[in-house]
Amino acid sequence: MSEKPLNVAVIVGSVREGRVAPVIANWLVRQAERRDDVAIDLIDLVEARLPGELRGHFGGDKPAEVTALRPRLAAADAFVVVVPEYNRGYPGALKTMIDSYHAEWQAKPVGFVCYGGMSSGLRAVEQLRLVFAELHAVTVRDSVAFQSPWTMFDADGNWPADSSGCDAAAKMMLDELVWYARALRDAKTVRPYAS
């Protein structure tokens, strides 16, 4: 008997004009669609149109855009954040989005696909690990990291031009994410998570 696929929310964490994040997120979605153990919900922060700042007090009323996204995050068994590195950190819009929710992250795994210049976005991921730990989420060890992804288009505009290494990295990260998602989901059915 096969298990029901896990709901994985892929969050496109950049809202800048000219961003490469959607290209990378769509590549990841194609990787995930090869699997029968996950179902993907692609959440693009541009489309979500969340406020640029936190409004409403903790636990109180939130703007309609925040409330509208809540069921999708709550339904997720796991998350993958597609994140660029900006000046050794991650985008402010992503931080505002993360901080707009609390229980939706708890006792769920988070994986990362990052990109940037020399560090390939890994410094942004290191900071996000601390943020998600504070929200009681569990980050998986292996990430997928792209150095200068804007140079990885082939002559026909396809991305990435050579996908062998990154396909393997995506499989490893998704394997870990699925393992943690199942383990945490099973644990929560036995004993509710105490935050």
Backbone as JSON, one array per atom type, in Angstrom:
{
  "sequence": "MSEKPLNVAVIVGSVREGRVAPVIANWLVRQAERRDDVAIDLIDLVEARLPGELRGHFGGDKPAEVTALRPRLAAADAFVVVVPEYNRGYPGALKTMIDSYHAEWQAKPVGFVCYGGMSSGLRAVEQLRLVFAELHAVTVRDSVAFQSPWTMFDADGNWPADSSGCDAAAKMMLDELVWYARALRDAKTVRPYAS",
  "N": [[0.85, -1.19, 0.0], [0.75, 2.09, -0.98], [1.93, 5.19, 0.35], [0.13, 8.25, 0.95], [0.93, 11.08, -1.05], [3.21, 13.56, 0.17], [2.49, 16.92, 1.05], [4.2, 19.51, -0.28], [5.26, 22.72, 0.07], [6.63, 24.98, -2.07], [8.44, 27.8, -1.78], [8.87, 30.81, -3.36], [11.26, 33.0, -2.78], [12.0, 35.63, -3.52], [11.3, 38.94, -4.57], [12.19, 40.77, -6.34], [12.42, 42.77, -9.29], [13.2, 41.32, -12.41], [14.2, 39.0, -11.36], [15.73, 35.74, -10.93], [14.68, 33.73, -9.54], [12.05, 32.49, -10.07], [12.66, 30.89, -12.3], [14.48, 29.05, -11.25], [12.87, 27.93, -9.25], [10.86, 26.72, -10.83], [12.4, 24.81, -12.14], [13.02, 23.2, -9.91], [10.45, 22.32, -9.24], [9.92, 20.71, -11.47], [11.79, 18.69, -10.97], [10.72, 17.61, -8.61], [8.27, 16.69, -9.55], [8.89, 14.35, -10.79], [8.76, 12.46, -8.91], [6.76, 10.24, -6.88], [6.07, 10.65, -4.31], [5.59, 13.19, -3.4], [3.55, 16.14, -3.5], [3.3, 19.21, -5.05], [2.98, 22.6, -4.05], [3.26, 25.61, -5.36], [4.36, 28.62, -4.15], [4.57, 31.85, -4.82], [6.02, 34.76, -3.76], [5.59, 37.2, -5.02], [3.11, 36.88, -6.28], [1.55, 36.33, -4.04], [1.34, 38.74, -2.78], [1.83, 39.85, -0.2], [1.84, 42.11, 2.62], [4.39, 44.66, 2.83], [5.42, 44.99, 5.29], [5.2, 43.92, 8.71], [2.0, 43.73, 10.03], [-0.59, 44.2, 12.4], [-0.96, 42.73, 15.6], [0.95, 40.18, 17.32], [-0.6, 37.1, 17.05], [-3.0, 38.35, 16.68], [-5.48, 40.01, 14.6], [-4.83, 39.75, 11.13], [-3.69, 41.12, 7.96], [-5.73, 40.67, 5.0], [-4.37, 39.38, 2.89], [-2.38, 37.94, 4.2], [-3.92, 36.24, 5.77], [-5.17, 34.79, 3.73], [-3.14, 33.2, 2.67], [-2.51, 31.51, 4.73], [-3.97, 28.91, 4.99], [-2.75, 27.37, 2.98], [-0.09, 27.17, 3.81], [-0.49, 25.9, 6.26], [-1.48, 23.45, 5.4], [0.72, 22.26, 4.32], [3.12, 19.66, 4.49], [5.78, 19.93, 4.46], [8.43, 22.23, 3.53], [10.1, 23.99, 0.89], [12.42, 26.45, 0.42], [13.17, 28.76, -1.96], [15.8, 30.76, -2.37], [17.56, 33.81, -2.78], [20.83, 35.22, -2.17], [21.35, 38.29, -0.77], [23.6, 40.71, -0.25], [24.98, 39.22, 1.78], [22.82, 38.2, 3.15], [19.3, 37.36, 3.33], [16.3, 38.06, 1.4], [14.25, 40.84, 2.48], [11.48, 40.7, 2.08], [10.98, 37.98, 2.23], [11.61, 37.46, 4.92], [9.62, 38.98, 6.2], [7.39, 37.56, 5.31], [7.85, 35.01, 6.49], [7.78, 35.69, 9.23], [5.14, 36.38, 9.51], [3.66, 34.22, 10.14], [3.2, 31.41, 12.37], [2.39, 28.92, 13.9], [2.05, 27.45, 11.6], [4.55, 26.68, 10.68], [5.57, 24.94, 12.56], [7.16, 22.01, 13.74], [7.75, 20.92, 11.24], [9.61, 20.04, 8.3], [12.15, 21.94, 6.56], [13.59, 22.65, 3.51], [16.23, 23.92, 1.36], [16.83, 25.8, -1.6], [19.26, 27.61, -2.95], [20.84, 30.61, -4.17], [23.36, 32.74, -5.6], [26.17, 34.96, -5.72], [29.56, 34.51, -5.28], [29.32, 32.89, -2.93], [27.2, 31.27, -3.49], [24.71, 31.61, -2.32], [24.65, 30.4, 0.15], [25.19, 31.68, 2.58], [22.88, 33.09, 3.12], [21.15, 30.96, 3.59], [22.26, 29.89, 5.94], [21.58, 31.87, 7.8], [18.79, 31.69, 7.64], [18.35, 29.18, 8.71], [18.62, 29.62, 11.46], [16.43, 31.3, 11.93], [14.24, 29.62, 11.26], [14.62, 27.61, 13.17], [13.92, 28.97, 15.48], [11.23, 29.14, 15.06], [10.38, 26.61, 15.49], [10.71, 24.81, 13.43], [12.28, 22.27, 11.4], [15.27, 22.16, 9.82], [16.62, 20.69, 6.88], [19.77, 19.09, 6.27], [21.2, 19.05, 3.74], [21.45, 21.24, 1.0], [20.5, 22.76, -2.13], [22.62, 24.51, -4.13], [23.37, 27.3, -6.14], [25.86, 28.87, -7.96], [26.1, 31.99, -9.36], [23.67, 31.78, -11.08], [22.47, 33.09, -13.21], [24.17, 32.88, -15.3], [23.86, 30.41, -16.31], [22.25, 29.67, -18.44], [21.48, 28.05, -21.54], [22.25, 28.33, -25.11], [19.73, 28.42, -26.24], [18.16, 29.45, -24.3], [17.4, 27.75, -22.29], [17.33, 26.5, -18.94], [18.84, 24.73, -16.27], [21.88, 24.89, -18.2], [23.55, 22.65, -17.99], [22.49, 20.03, -16.18], [23.21, 17.86, -14.62], [24.71, 17.66, -12.12], [23.2, 19.35, -10.4], [20.67, 18.17, -10.5], [21.11, 15.77, -9.12], [21.74, 16.81, -6.61], [19.31, 17.99, -5.94], [17.68, 15.72, -5.74], [18.84, 14.46, -3.5], [18.36, 16.4, -1.47], [15.54, 16.48, -1.53], [14.96, 13.81, -0.86], [15.85, 13.75, 1.82], [14.13, 15.68, 2.89], [11.61, 14.46, 2.53], [11.92, 12.22, 4.17], [12.17, 13.4, 6.76], [9.71, 14.77, 6.82], [7.81, 12.69, 6.79], [8.56, 11.35, 9.16], [8.13, 13.34, 11.13], [5.42, 13.9, 10.72], [4.28, 11.4, 11.36], [5.08, 11.21, 14.04], [3.62, 13.31, 15.16], [1.06, 12.3, 14.98], [1.0, 10.44, 16.96], [1.7, 11.85, 19.23], [0.79, 15.05, 20.01], [2.44, 18.03, 18.94], [4.23, 19.98, 21.2], [4.52, 23.31, 21.67]],
  "CA": [[0.0, 0.0, 0.0], [1.59, 3.28, -1.06], [1.51, 6.3, 1.19], [-0.36, 9.46, 0.29], [2.04, 12.03, -1.24], [3.36, 14.66, 1.11], [2.29, 18.26, 0.49], [5.42, 20.32, -0.14], [5.12, 24.09, -0.41], [7.87, 25.59, -2.57], [8.28, 29.24, -1.61], [9.77, 31.64, -4.16], [11.55, 33.99, -1.77], [12.48, 36.9, -4.04], [10.27, 39.74, -5.24], [12.87, 41.77, -7.16], [12.2, 42.77, -10.73], [14.29, 40.67, -13.12], [14.69, 37.89, -10.54], [15.89, 34.43, -11.54], [14.06, 32.79, -8.61], [11.02, 31.64, -10.66], [13.3, 29.91, -13.18], [15.03, 28.02, -10.37], [11.73, 27.24, -8.61], [10.22, 25.86, -11.82], [13.3, 23.66, -12.3], [12.83, 22.33, -8.74], [9.13, 21.69, -9.37], [10.08, 19.61, -12.44], [12.49, 17.61, -10.27], [9.79, 17.0, -7.67], [7.19, 16.02, -10.28], [9.37, 13.01, -11.17], [8.56, 11.61, -7.74], [5.36, 9.97, -6.55], [5.88, 10.81, -2.87], [5.32, 14.59, -3.06], [2.66, 16.99, -4.31], [3.89, 20.54, -4.9], [2.21, 23.84, -4.07], [4.23, 26.68, -5.62], [3.94, 29.88, -3.56], [5.44, 32.93, -5.26], [5.72, 35.92, -2.93], [5.05, 38.27, -5.86], [1.68, 36.61, -6.46], [0.88, 36.36, -2.73], [1.12, 40.16, -2.49], [1.81, 40.11, 1.24], [2.29, 43.47, 2.96], [5.84, 44.82, 2.92], [5.8, 45.1, 6.7], [4.3, 43.2, 9.6], [0.9, 44.53, 10.57], [-1.39, 43.42, 13.33], [-0.12, 42.23, 16.69], [1.16, 38.72, 17.34], [-1.79, 36.36, 17.42], [-4.2, 39.13, 16.43], [-5.95, 40.08, 13.22], [-3.8, 39.95, 10.11], [-4.23, 41.56, 6.68], [-6.41, 39.62, 4.22], [-3.4, 38.62, 2.09], [-1.73, 37.01, 5.12], [-4.92, 35.23, 6.11], [-5.46, 33.97, 2.55], [-2.05, 32.25, 2.47], [-2.4, 30.63, 5.9], [-4.37, 27.51, 4.79], [-1.77, 26.67, 2.13], [1.06, 26.85, 4.66], [-0.93, 24.92, 7.26], [-1.67, 22.15, 4.73], [2.01, 21.72, 3.89], [3.87, 18.75, 5.36], [7.18, 20.35, 4.37], [8.66, 23.44, 2.74], [11.38, 24.26, 0.26], [12.53, 27.88, 0.19], [14.09, 29.17, -3.03], [16.22, 32.03, -1.8], [18.81, 34.43, -3.2], [21.6, 35.92, -1.15], [21.53, 39.71, -1.03], [24.49, 41.35, 0.73], [25.23, 38.23, 2.84], [21.59, 37.86, 3.84], [18.18, 36.95, 2.5], [15.41, 39.2, 1.13], [13.35, 41.31, 3.51], [10.11, 40.22, 1.82], [10.91, 36.61, 2.74], [11.57, 37.55, 6.38], [8.29, 39.44, 6.57], [6.47, 36.44, 5.09], [8.08, 33.99, 7.52], [7.35, 36.21, 10.52], [3.69, 36.57, 9.52], [3.04, 32.95, 10.52], [3.89, 30.77, 13.48], [2.04, 27.5, 14.04], [2.13, 26.81, 10.29], [5.92, 26.16, 10.49], [5.99, 24.09, 13.66], [7.4, 20.57, 13.6], [7.77, 20.58, 9.82], [10.95, 20.24, 7.75], [12.38, 22.99, 5.57], [14.77, 22.5, 2.67], [16.61, 25.17, 0.71], [17.51, 25.93, -2.89], [19.77, 28.97, -2.83], [21.7, 31.06, -5.26], [24.0, 34.03, -5.41], [27.49, 35.11, -6.33], [30.63, 33.61, -4.86], [28.92, 31.92, -1.89], [26.06, 30.49, -4.01], [23.53, 31.8, -1.49], [24.7, 29.6, 1.38], [25.15, 32.54, 3.77], [21.46, 33.36, 3.37], [20.59, 29.73, 4.17], [22.71, 29.77, 7.33], [20.75, 32.76, 8.61], [17.43, 31.17, 7.67], [18.31, 28.04, 9.63], [18.38, 30.16, 12.8], [15.06, 31.81, 11.97], [13.3, 28.5, 11.3], [14.76, 26.94, 14.46], [13.13, 29.75, 16.44], [9.82, 28.86, 14.77], [10.17, 25.19, 15.77], [10.81, 24.01, 12.21], [13.49, 21.47, 11.31], [15.87, 22.33, 8.49], [17.4, 19.53, 6.44], [21.17, 19.45, 6.14], [21.68, 19.28, 2.38], [20.77, 22.25, 0.2], [20.93, 22.88, -3.52], [23.19, 25.85, -4.21], [23.8, 27.71, -7.47], [26.71, 30.05, -8.06], [25.84, 32.79, -10.56], [22.74, 31.04, -11.93], [22.13, 33.89, -14.38], [25.11, 32.5, -16.37], [23.65, 28.98, -16.58], [21.32, 29.46, -19.55], [22.13, 27.64, -22.78], [22.03, 29.24, -26.24], [18.3, 28.48, -26.53], [17.46, 30.02, -23.16], [17.03, 26.71, -21.32], [18.07, 26.56, -17.67], [20.26, 25.04, -16.43], [22.49, 24.33, -19.4], [23.99, 21.31, -17.59], [21.75, 19.8, -14.95], [23.54, 16.58, -13.98], [25.05, 17.83, -10.71], [22.12, 19.93, -9.6], [19.59, 17.18, -10.4], [21.48, 14.85, -8.04], [21.63, 17.55, -5.35], [17.88, 18.14, -5.66], [17.18, 14.42, -5.28], [19.31, 14.26, -2.13], [17.64, 17.29, -0.57], [14.14, 16.05, -1.46], [14.93, 12.56, -0.1], [15.93, 14.11, 3.24], [12.9, 16.39, 3.24], [10.53, 13.47, 2.62], [12.15, 11.41, 5.37], [11.79, 14.19, 7.93], [8.27, 15.07, 6.79], [7.09, 11.49, 7.24], [8.87, 11.1, 10.57], [7.46, 14.34, 11.96], [3.97, 13.69, 10.6], [3.95, 10.21, 12.14], [5.26, 11.53, 15.46], [2.52, 14.18, 15.59], [-0.18, 11.52, 15.13], [1.12, 9.74, 18.23], [1.8, 12.83, 20.31], [0.75, 16.41, 19.47], [3.64, 18.82, 19.18], [4.08, 21.0, 22.25], [5.4, 24.43, 21.36]],
  "C": [[0.89, 1.24, 0.0], [1.01, 4.39, -0.18], [1.01, 7.46, 0.34], [0.83, 10.41, 0.11], [2.02, 13.13, -0.2], [3.12, 15.98, 0.39], [3.53, 19.09, 0.78], [5.16, 21.69, -0.75], [6.49, 24.61, -0.81], [7.65, 27.09, -2.57], [9.33, 29.98, -2.42], [10.04, 32.9, -3.35], [12.12, 35.31, -2.25], [11.34, 37.62, -4.74], [10.88, 40.8, -6.15], [12.48, 41.65, -8.63], [13.43, 42.15, -11.4], [14.87, 39.48, -12.39], [14.79, 36.6, -11.34], [15.2, 33.35, -10.69], [12.96, 31.93, -9.25], [11.59, 30.57, -11.6], [13.82, 28.74, -12.35], [13.9, 27.24, -9.71], [11.04, 26.3, -9.59], [11.08, 24.64, -12.13], [13.08, 22.68, -11.14], [11.48, 21.61, -8.82], [9.21, 20.53, -10.36], [10.8, 18.42, -11.81], [11.51, 16.86, -9.36], [8.68, 16.23, -8.37], [7.61, 14.65, -10.8], [9.11, 11.98, -10.07], [7.08, 11.35, -7.53], [5.07, 10.17, -5.07], [5.64, 12.26, -2.44], [4.31, 15.2, -4.02], [3.08, 18.43, -4.01], [2.83, 21.64, -4.95], [3.23, 24.96, -4.21], [3.67, 28.01, -5.12], [4.96, 30.95, -3.94], [5.06, 34.19, -4.46], [5.22, 37.12, -3.74], [3.54, 38.09, -6.02], [0.91, 36.68, -5.15], [0.56, 37.78, -2.3], [0.96, 40.46, -1.0], [2.27, 41.54, 1.51], [3.81, 43.51, 3.09], [6.33, 44.95, 4.34], [4.79, 44.31, 7.52], [3.25, 44.15, 10.13], [0.03, 43.63, 11.42], [-0.48, 42.85, 14.41], [-0.06, 40.71, 16.66], [-0.09, 38.03, 17.84], [-3.08, 37.1, 17.14], [-4.61, 39.08, 14.97], [-4.81, 40.4, 12.27], [-4.47, 40.48, 8.84], [-4.8, 40.39, 5.88], [-5.43, 38.77, 3.42], [-2.67, 37.59, 2.96], [-2.69, 35.88, 5.47], [-5.18, 34.28, 4.95], [-4.38, 32.91, 2.33], [-1.96, 31.21, 3.58], [-2.83, 29.19, 5.63], [-3.37, 26.72, 3.93], [-0.54, 26.28, 2.94], [0.7, 25.79, 5.69], [-1.07, 23.53, 6.65], [-0.35, 21.49, 4.34], [2.58, 20.78, 4.95], [5.33, 19.17, 5.44], [7.27, 21.57, 3.47], [10.02, 23.38, 2.07], [11.38, 25.75, -0.05], [13.57, 28.11, -0.89], [14.51, 30.59, -2.7], [17.52, 32.54, -2.41], [19.55, 34.99, -1.99], [21.78, 37.36, -1.61], [22.42, 40.27, 0.09], [24.67, 40.49, 1.99], [23.99, 37.87, 3.64], [20.52, 37.42, 2.86], [17.21, 38.12, 2.36], [14.47, 39.55, 2.3], [11.92, 40.82, 3.33], [9.93, 38.79, 2.34], [10.83, 36.62, 4.27], [10.2, 37.99, 6.86], [7.27, 38.31, 6.41], [6.63, 35.4, 6.2], [7.51, 34.45, 8.85], [5.84, 36.43, 10.62], [2.94, 35.33, 9.96], [3.82, 32.34, 11.67], [3.6, 29.27, 13.52], [2.18, 26.75, 12.71], [3.5, 26.18, 10.03], [6.26, 25.03, 11.45], [6.06, 22.61, 13.31], [7.26, 20.1, 12.15], [9.18, 20.82, 9.28], [10.98, 21.31, 6.67], [13.68, 22.67, 4.83], [15.04, 23.81, 1.94], [17.22, 24.94, -0.67], [17.95, 27.38, -2.92], [20.65, 29.31, -4.02], [22.27, 32.43, -4.93], [25.31, 34.07, -6.15], [28.45, 34.06, -5.81], [30.19, 32.54, -3.87], [27.72, 31.06, -2.3], [24.81, 30.6, -3.16], [23.57, 31.1, -0.15], [24.71, 30.45, 2.65], [23.71, 32.92, 4.11], [20.81, 32.15, 4.05], [21.01, 29.59, 5.63], [21.89, 30.68, 8.24], [19.31, 32.23, 8.73], [17.3, 29.95, 8.58], [18.02, 28.51, 11.06], [16.94, 30.65, 12.95], [14.07, 30.65, 12.08], [13.42, 27.69, 12.59], [13.93, 27.65, 15.53], [11.64, 29.48, 16.27], [9.47, 27.38, 14.91], [10.1, 24.34, 14.51], [12.16, 23.29, 12.22], [14.07, 21.64, 9.91], [16.7, 21.1, 8.14], [18.82, 19.99, 6.11], [21.55, 19.88, 4.73], [20.8, 20.28, 1.64], [21.22, 22.11, -1.24], [21.38, 24.32, -3.68], [23.72, 26.13, -5.61], [24.66, 28.96, -7.39], [26.44, 30.72, -9.4], [24.88, 32.09, -11.53], [22.34, 31.78, -13.2], [23.07, 33.6, -15.55], [24.87, 31.08, -16.84], [22.6, 28.69, -17.64], [22.09, 28.96, -20.76], [21.76, 28.6, -23.9], [20.55, 29.41, -26.59], [17.48, 29.04, -25.37], [17.0, 29.0, -22.14], [17.91, 26.83, -20.07], [17.8, 25.31, -16.87], [20.81, 24.35, -17.68], [22.97, 22.9, -19.14], [23.38, 21.01, -16.24], [22.18, 18.57, -14.17], [23.84, 16.73, -12.49], [23.91, 18.36, -9.87], [20.91, 19.0, -9.5], [19.86, 16.22, -9.24], [21.35, 15.53, -6.68], [20.16, 17.73, -4.96], [17.29, 16.84, -5.14], [17.59, 14.18, -3.83], [18.54, 15.12, -1.15], [16.18, 16.85, -0.41], [14.0, 14.73, -0.71], [14.96, 12.85, 1.4], [14.64, 14.78, 3.7], [11.75, 15.42, 3.43], [10.69, 12.63, 3.88], [11.7, 12.16, 6.62], [10.3, 14.49, 7.96], [7.45, 13.88, 7.26], [7.31, 11.24, 8.73], [8.13, 12.07, 11.49], [5.94, 14.19, 11.89], [3.53, 12.5, 11.45], [4.04, 10.49, 13.64], [4.09, 12.37, 15.97], [1.2, 13.43, 15.71], [-0.18, 10.76, 16.44], [1.04, 10.72, 19.39], [1.78, 14.23, 19.71], [2.02, 17.17, 19.85], [3.37, 19.89, 20.21], [5.05, 22.11, 21.97], [5.59, 25.32, 22.57]]
}
